[in-house]
């Protein structure tokens, strides 16, 4: 069995839930996670649920982070050093693709709670905003469409746990269990194009409407790829009217669910191959 050190980029909830998923998968199979290092900045807090779900020392450290514009929307630059010197890179994907050289394509790292969640369809839309500046667009749409209920999660440091802006628009601080419960019962999911949230909504069969963060190339790739995979549609602004028009044409697919269920065998097989080849009981994991 191997010992692991995690290094987690602390932007957005997806990187943290992926680390939690990886932690539980490894420890359930006899491996040890010695410590978890989380990159952070003054603009964001590490959510309480991250400490609660990982029974290993969590060490915050100052790291490169997104620099946003004055509206707290667009990125000006994002610097990261990742996978330096790695013998293998595991690439998470919405669907199966051929591996290439040291890059191995595997299913997404979904939390164990996703697999056991009870799915239903309510009348509300669930919204997740990685940058709180986008809340202005959500508020404007709600004012023009007051009959449609919206539950919105945001990463706003000074916000209360729950803020009811109007009878049909409620803002929530990040909470893993509340978020998952509301997603499992929503009518559709609206979000900036973070990989993990898209995967959770696809597993539940929920239509998605994505708005990549301005200047964020990775999120643009996620949005395009998610549309190709049949998850839903994307746009450059939160013009939710487009989602309303799209919903009658959305057809859920079982392909993603089948792919996601392959994760334990695929992931553990890749980890075992590395530790056996290296002849060491130590390993390094990066979720970025």
C-alpha positions in Angstrom: 0.0 0.0 0.0 1.2 3.5 -0.7 1.4 6.8 1.1 0.0 10.0 -0.6 0.5 13.7 -0.4 -2.2 15.8 -2.0 -1.6 19.3 -3.4 -5.0 21.0 -4.1 -5.5 24.3 -6.0 -8.1 26.0 -3.9 -10.1 27.8 -6.6 -13.7 26.7 -6.8 -15.4 23.8 -5.0 -14.6 21.2 -7.7 -10.9 20.9 -6.9 -11.8 20.3 -3.3 -14.6 17.7 -3.9 -12.2 15.9 -6.3 -9.6 15.7 -3.5 -12.3 14.4 -1.1 -13.3 11.7 -3.6 -9.7 10.7 -4.2 -9.1 10.6 -0.4 -12.0 8.3 0.2 -11.2 6.0 -2.7 -7.6 5.6 -1.7 -8.2 5.1 2.1 -11.1 2.7 1.4 -8.5 0.5 -0.4 -5.9 0.5 2.3 -3.7 3.5 1.2 -2.7 6.3 3.5 -3.0 10.1 2.8 -0.4 11.7 5.0 -1.3 15.3 4.4 -3.2 17.6 2.2 -1.8 21.0 1.1 -4.4 23.5 -0.2 -3.4 26.6 -2.2 -5.4 29.6 -1.0 -5.6 33.4 -1.2 -7.0 36.3 0.8 -10.1 36.4 -1.4 -11.4 33.0 -0.5 -11.8 30.7 2.4 -11.4 26.9 2.5 -14.9 25.6 3.1 -15.6 23.9 6.4 -16.8 20.8 4.7 -13.2 20.2 3.3 -11.8 19.9 6.8 -14.7 17.7 8.0 -14.4 15.2 5.1 -10.6 14.6 5.1 -9.2 13.0 8.3 -5.6 14.1 7.5 -3.6 17.3 8.3 -4.8 20.1 6.0 -2.1 22.7 5.4 -3.1 25.9 3.6 -0.4 27.7 1.7 -0.2 30.9 -0.4 -0.4 30.0 -4.1 -1.0 31.6 -7.5 -4.7 32.3 -7.9 -7.1 33.9 -10.3 -6.8 37.7 -10.6 -10.2 39.1 -11.5 -11.3 42.5 -12.8 -13.1 45.2 -10.9 -16.4 43.5 -11.5 -15.1 40.2 -9.9 -15.8 38.3 -13.1 -13.1 38.2 -15.6 -9.5 36.7 -15.2 -6.6 38.9 -16.3 -4.0 36.0 -15.8 -3.7 32.6 -13.9 -0.3 31.1 -13.2 0.2 27.5 -12.2 2.9 25.0 -12.0 1.5 21.5 -11.9 2.6 17.9 -12.6 6.3 18.9 -12.8 8.3 15.7 -13.1 5.2 13.4 -13.0 5.7 10.0 -14.5 2.0 9.8 -15.3 -0.9 12.3 -15.7 -4.5 11.3 -15.2 -6.9 13.4 -17.3 -10.5 13.5 -16.2 -13.0 13.5 -19.1 -16.8 13.7 -19.7 -16.4 10.6 -22.0 -13.9 7.9 -22.8 -11.0 8.9 -25.1 -7.7 7.2 -26.1 -4.8 7.7 -23.7 -1.7 9.4 -25.2 1.9 8.7 -23.9 2.0 9.6 -20.2 -1.6 11.0 -20.2 -4.3 8.5 -19.2 -7.9 9.4 -19.6 -10.1 8.4 -16.7 -13.7 9.1 -15.5 -14.4 12.1 -13.2 -13.7 11.9 -9.5 -17.3 12.1 -8.1 -18.0 12.2 -4.4 -19.5 9.0 -3.0 -22.6 10.9 -2.0 -23.4 11.5 -5.7 -23.8 7.8 -6.3 -26.3 7.3 -3.5 -28.3 10.6 -3.9 -32.1 10.4 -4.5 -32.8 12.2 -7.7 -36.1 14.0 -8.4 -37.3 17.0 -10.4 -38.4 20.2 -8.7 -39.5 23.5 -10.2 -36.4 25.5 -9.3 -33.1 26.2 -11.1 -29.9 25.7 -9.2 -27.1 28.2 -9.9 -23.4 28.1 -8.9 -21.1 31.1 -9.4 -17.4 30.7 -8.9 -17.1 34.5 -8.9 -19.7 36.5 -7.0 -19.7 39.4 -9.6 -21.9 37.3 -11.8 -24.7 37.6 -9.2 -25.7 40.9 -10.7 -26.8 39.1 -13.9 -28.8 36.6 -11.9 -30.5 39.4 -9.9 -31.4 41.3 -13.1 -32.9 38.1 -14.7 -34.9 37.4 -11.5 -36.4 40.9 -11.5 -37.7 40.3 -15.0 -38.8 36.7 -14.3 -40.0 36.7 -10.7 -42.1 33.6 -11.0 -39.1 31.3 -11.6 -37.5 30.1 -8.4 -33.7 30.2 -8.2 -31.3 28.9 -5.6 -27.8 30.3 -6.1 -24.5 29.2 -4.4 -21.6 31.7 -4.4 -18.2 32.0 -3.0 -18.7 35.4 -1.3 -16.5 35.7 1.8 -18.6 38.2 3.8 -22.0 36.8 2.8 -24.4 35.2 5.4 -25.0 31.5 5.2 -28.3 32.2 3.4 -29.5 35.5 1.9 -33.0 35.8 0.5 -32.8 38.5 -2.1 -36.4 38.1 -3.3 -39.3 35.6 -2.7 -37.8 33.5 -5.6 -34.1 34.2 -5.3 -32.0 32.8 -2.5 -28.2 33.0 -2.2 -26.3 30.3 -0.3 -22.7 30.1 1.0 -20.8 27.0 -0.2 -22.1 23.9 1.6 -21.4 20.5 0.1 -24.5 18.6 1.4 -27.0 21.4 0.8 -25.6 21.9 -2.7 -25.8 18.2 -3.6 -29.3 17.9 -2.2 -30.6 20.9 -4.2 -28.9 19.7 -7.4 -30.4 16.3 -7.1 -33.9 17.8 -7.1 -33.5 20.8 -9.4 -35.1 21.3 -12.8 -31.8 22.5 -14.4 -28.4 23.6 -13.4 -26.9 27.0 -14.3 -23.2 27.6 -13.7 -19.8 28.9 -14.6 -18.2 26.0 -16.4 -16.3 24.2 -13.6 -15.7 20.5 -14.5 -16.9 18.9 -11.3 -20.3 20.6 -11.0 -21.0 19.7 -14.7 -20.2 16.1 -14.0 -22.5 15.9 -11.0 -25.4 17.4 -12.9 -24.8 15.0 -15.8 -24.8 12.0 -13.4 -28.2 13.2 -12.1 -29.4 13.7 -15.7 -29.9 17.5 -15.2 -29.8 19.9 -18.1 -27.0 22.4 -17.8 -26.6 26.0 -18.9 -22.9 27.1 -18.7 -21.2 30.5 -18.8 -17.4 30.2 -18.8 -15.6 32.7 -16.7 -14.3 35.5 -19.0 -10.8 34.9 -20.0 -10.7 31.4 -18.6 -9.7 29.1 -21.4 -10.1 25.9 -19.4 -13.7 26.7 -18.6 -14.4 27.5 -22.3 -13.1 24.1 -23.2 -15.3 22.5 -20.5 -18.4 24.3 -21.9 -17.7 23.2 -25.5 -16.9 19.7 -24.4 -20.0 19.4 -22.2 -22.2 20.5 -25.0 -20.6 17.9 -27.3 -21.3 15.3 -24.6 -25.0 16.2 -24.5 -25.0 17.9 -21.1 -26.7 21.1 -22.3 -25.8 24.5 -23.8 -23.4 27.4 -23.1 -23.3 31.1 -23.7 -21.2 34.2 -22.8 -23.8 35.7 -20.4 -26.4 34.4 -18.0 -29.2 34.8 -20.5 -31.4 32.2 -18.8 -34.1 32.7 -21.4 -32.0 30.5 -23.7 -32.1 27.7 -21.2 -35.9 28.0 -21.0 -36.1 27.5 -24.8 -33.7 24.6 -24.7 -35.3 22.5 -22.0 -38.0 20.9 -24.0 -35.3 19.5 -26.4 -33.0 18.1 -23.8 -32.5 14.3 -23.9 -30.7 12.8 -20.9 -28.2 10.0 -21.7 -27.0 7.0 -19.7 -23.6 7.1 -21.4 -22.1 9.5 -18.9 -23.4 7.6 -15.9 -21.9 4.3 -17.2 -18.6 6.0 -17.8 -18.5 7.6 -14.4 -19.2 4.2 -12.7 -15.9 2.9 -14.2 -13.9 5.3 -12.0 -12.8 3.1 -9.1 -11.3 0.3 -11.2 -9.7 2.7 -13.7 -8.2 5.0 -11.1 -6.9 2.4 -8.7 -5.4 0.5 -11.6 -3.4 3.5 -12.7 -2.2 4.2 -9.2 -1.1 0.6 -8.7 0.8 0.6 -12.0 2.8 3.7 -10.8 3.6 2.4 -7.4 4.7 -1.0 -8.7 6.9 0.4 -11.4 8.5 3.0 -9.1 9.2 0.5 -6.3 8.3 3.0 -3.7 5.5 3.4 -1.2 5.2 7.2 -1.7 3.1 9.0 -4.3 2.2 12.6 -5.1 -1.3 13.7 -6.2 -2.3 17.0 -7.6 -5.9 18.2 -8.2 -5.8 21.4 -10.2 
